[in-house]
Amino acid sequence: MSTERVPVELCKGINGLDKVVLKEVRGSSAEVYLYGAHVTSWKNDHGEELLFVSNKATFKPPKAIRGGIPICFPQFSSDGSLEQHGFARNRLWSIDTDPPPFPTVGTNKAFIDLLLKTSEEDMKVWPHSYEFRLRVTLGPGGDLMLTSRIRNTNTDGKPFQFTFAYHTYFSVSDISEVRVEGLETIDYLDTLKGRERCTEQGDAITFESEVDRVYVSTPTKIAILDHEKKRTLVLRKDGLPDAVVWNPWDKKAKAMADFGDEEYKHMLCIEAASVEKPIILKPGEEWKGRQELSAVPSSYCSGQLDPQRVLQGS
């Protein structure tokens, strides 16, 4: 009897860009562009898209792809000489043919290893030598896992520091109907108020205007409850203490050339991140940061979604 093999296919995507398609036997799938090591699709076993990509996303280097999961490195936001959110999301990555050992991967998982190394171009704006390895894994239940390993390969003995985020755009039915749970009572830096430090007061985060916040020292698990789709998206993270919550709302949406005027209603960014305190690596040291995404049906409890079952689950 032949064993079932989970396919990993390298093919051409939009505008002829190379992409990798991961497929799981029950029907879930993910797509990763080598440009930016950018996950642009994650579908459940019913073929429903769980990530948001703008209809106006260009897929034309050097512009980053609007939506999916951009990787922000070596900085989140815009500071100094580096472009906003760093350069990893608009560089061409290679397939890593000789990755160092990761935790054991079972035969029932589809994964791809990607690699980004220092270029002369990057050295001009960020004068450090590094190796960035990313493994994208699609698990047997359709869970999507991104594991990043960043190593300082400087030969001059100098440490470097960076900030980081998986800038995940989730697809939601209606932003006004969505609740985010798991960040109650947590402090956050409000970017709309000059990074003023505030404390989350609500029993959940709901949305009725622009939100751009960095929640600090957050739990390892955050849930997005989508009332209309009867679905809860769960983000688990490791090595990433912060969580960015962002929705541009109507005015900012209209100001973005690669974003539809009304698309803010159907997306929400919840980002596993390390923003407040930069990560410092000495030569030879490696940092590891991981996020795992899963989608589960939501149950009803007195007319509301019951998040406790999700947040207390495995």
Buried (B, 14 or more C-beta within 10 A) or exposed (E): EEEEEBEBEEEEBBEEBBBBBBBBEEEBBBBBBBBBBBBBBBBBBEEEEBBBBBEBBBBEBEEBBBBBBBBBBBBBBEEEEBEEBBBBBBBBBEEBEEBEEBEEEEEBBBBBBBBBBBEEEBEEEBEBBBBBBBBBBBBBBBBBBBBBBBBBBBEEEEEBEBBBBBBBBBBBBEBEBBBBBBBBEBBBBBBEEEBEEEEBEEEBBEBEEBBBBBBBEBBBBBBBBBBEBEBBBBBBBEBBBBBBBBBBBEEBBEEBEBBBEEBBBBBBBBBBBBBBEBBEBEBEEEBBBBBBBBBBEBEEEEEEBBBEBBBEEE
